[in-house]
């Protein structure tokens, strides 16, 4: 079944804040991986995937120009690279 976000969820979406939040989650996930606690790091990585997917989906749903969407994806490049490194994307 497809899930479509409600209009209020889209209205509450703040692109710069969500991107910053996703980048911060990526940094904290890297730190957790470095500690060696695999279970906690794995849970953080799952949360990171969800946050990344949510940001990408919402940037397609809010009225952003293609150039603005590309800027968001460019800012999320470190997250995408980290997910590829962990083989999550």
C-alpha positions, 0 to 999 in steps of 0.5 A: 500500500502506498503512503501519502503524507498528509497536507499538514505533514507537508506544510510542517516540513521545513527543508533547511531544518530537515536537511540539517537534522539529517546531516546531524543524524549522519554525524552521530551515526558515524560517531556511534559506528566508531564506538564499536557498539554494533547494535546501537550503530545499526539502529542509528543507521536505520533511523538515518535511512528513514530520515534521508528517505523522508527528506528526499520524498518531502522535497519532491512534494513541497513546491521547490524548483528543480534547482532548489531540489538539486541543492538539497540533494547536494547538501545531502551528498555526505549522507548518501555517501555514508549510506553507500559505505554502510551498504544501505543504499 
